[in-house]
Amino acid sequence: MTGTRPTPSPTAATQHECPFPHDPQRWERERSHALRTGHIRDHTRTAAREPVLIHERTRWGWLAWTVPGDGSTPDTPHQIGILTPTATPLQRLALRWLTRRPARRIGLAPGIPGSLRLTAAAAALLSLAVGLLAMSEGVPAEVALPAILLGPLLADYVPDRLDARARAHVRSVEKPRACRYLQRLAVLHTCLIEAAAGSDRSELRRSAEIGQLLLWDTADLLRTSGGRADSCELIARERMMLQLAGRVAHILQGDHDHDHEHDQEHERTAWGHTDQVSTRAPGCSDLQGHG
């Protein structure tokens, strides 16, 4: 008996309406961490208590959520990022870099503005220890001192440069209306990706590719227009995504019906063969006649 082609999960249409729907414990862990560090979303937000974005990575990009101060679960992402179409493995690695946990920072000193990454502070201590050891072994101070200073500077500078390079492969929006609109398209596109995953049907793979292109272009339109994109263009893009989702659903339903008919035909053939064997089998009288 052949296996039937699975249709998209019933939860696909609602999986982006809350954070981590398939891993609620992950959201609870992230929420607890935000509450401990004070990075929540409320009316008392300051520069020192800027809400931390909790990134939920997807196959098309990410959704970034904030933690409401009233204990509720957010239903609209604070930010949505769309990965470039036909992304290479290196570009997908860049997406993972951008959605890493935020770096821990420490203040420089009382009364001195600014902060330093914890990794930079660790690099400063390590550079100092190595530099002092090198000077004790005879390395000139004019060589060791620049190296001691260079370590923490690179540890604080390089991540920002990598962030800037990685953002070239991503389009992100943060306006509430833009996020709500892109969230609806992302739900439809997820259905396309799930249908194309592991499939050898070129129509399904092509639909997923077109869906990624639509998300990418829409995110760029919303980003460059400041969230005030022409409603006609947005309606046209959503209509195209709905048409793609409808076509994919029709293909999957056709495959399911075909497999179901094939299974029924296989079952009828099997039963017919059993009946033929039963009628040909010798009865007790036949066996007695030959005795």
C-alpha positions in Angstrom: 0.0 0.0 0.0 1.4 3.4 -1.0 1.8 6.3 1.5 -0.4 9.3 0.9 1.0 12.8 0.6 0.5 14.7 3.9 -1.4 17.9 3.7 -0.2 21.0 5.6 -0.7 20.8 9.3 -3.9 22.3 10.7 -1.8 24.5 12.9 0.1 26.0 10.0 -2.4 28.8 9.7 -2.0 29.8 13.4 1.7 28.9 14.1 2.9 32.5 13.8 0.2 34.1 16.0 2.1 33.5 19.2 5.8 32.8 20.0 7.2 29.3 19.7 3.9 27.5 19.3 5.7 24.1 19.0 7.9 24.7 22.0 6.0 26.6 24.8 8.8 25.8 27.3 11.2 27.9 25.1 9.0 31.0 25.4 8.6 30.5 29.2 12.4 30.3 29.5 12.9 33.4 27.4 10.2 35.3 29.3 11.6 34.3 32.7 15.1 35.5 31.6 13.7 38.8 30.4 11.8 39.4 33.7 15.0 38.6 35.6 17.1 41.1 33.6 14.3 43.7 33.4 14.1 43.6 29.6 10.3 43.8 29.3 8.0 46.0 27.3 6.2 48.5 29.5 5.6 52.2 29.8 8.8 52.7 32.0 11.2 51.7 29.2 14.5 53.6 29.3 17.7 53.3 27.3 19.2 51.2 30.1 16.1 48.9 30.1 15.6 48.5 26.4 13.4 45.4 25.7 15.3 42.5 24.4 14.1 40.9 21.2 13.5 37.2 21.5 14.1 35.8 18.0 12.2 32.8 16.6 14.0 31.5 13.6 12.1 30.1 10.6 13.1 28.7 7.2 12.2 32.1 5.6 13.7 34.4 8.2 12.7 35.3 11.8 10.1 36.8 14.1 11.3 38.9 17.0 9.1 39.1 20.0 9.2 41.3 23.1 7.9 40.4 26.6 4.9 42.4 27.7 5.1 43.7 31.3 1.6 42.5 32.1 2.5 38.8 31.7 0.4 38.3 28.6 1.6 36.5 25.4 2.3 38.8 22.4 0.3 38.2 19.3 2.2 40.6 17.0 6.0 40.4 16.5 8.0 43.5 17.3 10.1 42.8 14.2 10.0 40.4 11.2 13.1 39.7 9.1 13.0 38.1 5.7 16.0 36.2 4.3 17.1 36.8 0.8 15.7 34.4 -1.8 17.9 31.4 -2.8 20.0 32.0 0.2 23.4 30.3 0.4 24.6 28.3 3.5 26.8 31.3 4.4 23.9 33.7 4.2 21.8 31.4 6.4 24.7 31.4 8.8 24.5 35.2 8.8 20.8 34.9 9.7 21.8 32.8 12.7 24.4 35.4 13.7 21.8 38.2 13.6 19.4 36.2 15.8 21.9 35.2 18.5 21.3 36.2 22.1 22.1 39.9 22.7 25.6 40.4 24.1 25.8 41.2 27.8 27.3 44.6 28.6 28.8 46.2 31.6 29.1 49.9 32.5 32.4 51.5 32.3 32.4 53.4 35.6 30.0 55.5 37.7 29.4 58.8 35.9 31.0 57.6 32.7 28.4 57.1 29.9 28.6 54.0 27.6 29.1 50.4 28.2 31.4 47.6 27.1 30.6 44.1 25.9 31.4 41.4 28.5 33.5 39.6 25.8 35.5 42.8 25.3 36.1 43.0 29.0 37.3 39.4 29.1 39.5 40.1 26.0 41.0 43.1 27.8 41.9 40.9 30.8 43.3 38.2 28.6 45.3 40.7 26.5 46.7 42.3 29.6 47.8 38.9 31.1 49.4 37.8 27.8 51.1 41.2 27.3 52.6 41.2 30.7 53.8 37.7 30.3 55.3 38.6 26.9 57.1 41.6 28.4 58.5 39.5 31.2 59.9 37.2 28.5 61.7 40.1 26.8 59.1 41.3 24.3 59.6 45.1 23.8 56.9 47.2 25.4 56.3 49.1 22.2 55.1 45.8 20.7 53.2 44.4 23.7 51.3 47.5 24.6 49.6 48.0 21.3 48.6 44.3 21.3 47.2 44.7 24.8 45.0 47.6 23.6 44.1 46.0 20.3 42.5 42.9 21.8 39.5 44.5 23.6 39.0 47.0 20.7 38.7 44.2 18.2 36.3 42.2 20.5 34.0 45.3 20.7 34.4 46.3 17.0 34.3 43.1 15.0 30.7 42.0 16.1 29.3 45.3 14.9 31.0 44.9 11.5 29.7 41.4 11.2 26.2 42.6 12.0 26.4 45.2 9.2 27.6 42.6 6.7 24.9 40.1 7.7 22.1 42.6 7.4 22.8 43.0 3.7 21.1 39.6 3.3 18.0 40.4 5.3 15.1 42.8 5.0 13.4 43.6 8.3 10.4 45.7 9.3 9.3 47.0 12.8 6.3 49.1 12.3 3.2 47.5 14.0 1.0 47.7 10.9 3.8 46.4 8.6 4.5 43.5 11.0 0.9 42.5 11.1 0.6 42.5 7.3 3.9 40.6 6.8 2.8 38.2 9.5 -0.2 37.2 7.5 1.9 36.6 4.4 4.4 34.6 6.4 1.7 32.3 7.6 0.7 31.5 4.0 4.3 31.2 2.9 5.0 28.7 5.7 2.3 26.5 4.2 4.1 26.6 0.9 7.4 25.7 2.5 5.9 22.8 4.4 4.2 21.4 1.2 7.5 21.7 -0.8 9.7 20.2 1.9 11.0 16.8 0.7 8.8 16.9 -2.4 9.9 16.1 -5.9 7.1 18.1 -7.4 8.5 21.1 -9.3 5.2 23.0 -8.9 5.4 22.9 -5.1 9.1 23.9 -5.1 8.4 26.8 -7.5 5.5 28.0 -5.4 7.8 28.2 -2.3 10.4 30.1 -4.3 7.8 32.6 -5.5 6.5 33.0 -2.0 10.0 33.8 -0.7 10.4 36.4 -3.5 7.0 37.9 -2.5 8.0 38.2 1.1 11.4 39.7 0.2 9.9 42.3 -2.1 7.1 43.1 0.3 9.5 43.6 3.2 11.6 45.9 1.1 8.5 47.9 0.0 7.4 48.3 3.6 10.9 49.2 4.8 11.6 51.8 2.2 8.1 53.4 2.5 8.3 53.6 6.2 5.3 51.4 6.7 3.0 53.6 4.4 3.2 51.5 1.3 0.5 51.8 -1.4 -2.5 49.7 -0.2 -3.1 48.5 -3.8 0.4 47.1 -4.1 0.0 45.3 -0.7 -3.4 43.9 -1.6 -2.0 42.6 -4.9 0.9 40.8 -3.1 -1.5 39.3 -0.5 -3.8 38.1 -3.3 -0.8 36.5 -5.1 0.2 34.7 -2.0 -3.4 33.5 -1.5 -3.5 32.2 -5.1 -0.2 30.3 -4.5 -1.6 28.8 -1.3 -4.8 27.8 -3.1 -2.9 26.2 -6.0 -0.7 24.3 -3.6 -3.7 23.1 -1.6 -5.4 22.0 -4.9 -2.2 20.0 -5.9 -2.0 18.3 -2.5 -5.7 17.4 -2.5 -5.3 16.0 -6.0 -2.3 13.9 -4.9 -4.3 12.7 -1.9 -7.3 11.7 -4.0 -5.1 9.9 -6.5 -3.3 8.0 -3.8 -6.6 7.2 -2.1 -8.0 5.8 -5.4 -4.8 3.9 -6.0 -5.1 2.3 -2.5 -8.7 1.4 -3.2 -7.8 -0.2 -6.5 -4.9 -2.1 -4.9 -7.3 -3.3 -2.2 -9.9 -4.4 -4.8 -7.2 -6.3 -6.7 -5.9 -8.0 -3.6 -9.4 -9.1 -2.7 -10.1 -10.3 -6.2 -7.0 -12.4 -6.2 -8.0 -13.9 -2.9 -11.4 -14.9 -4.3 -9.8 -16.5 -7.3 -7.5 -18.6 -5.1 -10.5 -19.6 -2.9 -12.6 -20.8 -5.9 -9.6 -22.8 -7.3 -8.7 -24.5 -4.1 -9.9 -28.1 -3.9 -12.8 -28.9 -1.6 -13.2 -31.9 0.7 -15.1 -33.8 -2.0 -12.3 -33.3 -4.5 -9.8 -34.6 -2.0 -12.0 -37.6 -1.2 -12.5 -38.4 -4.9 -8.7 -38.6 -5.3 -8.4 -40.8 -2.2 
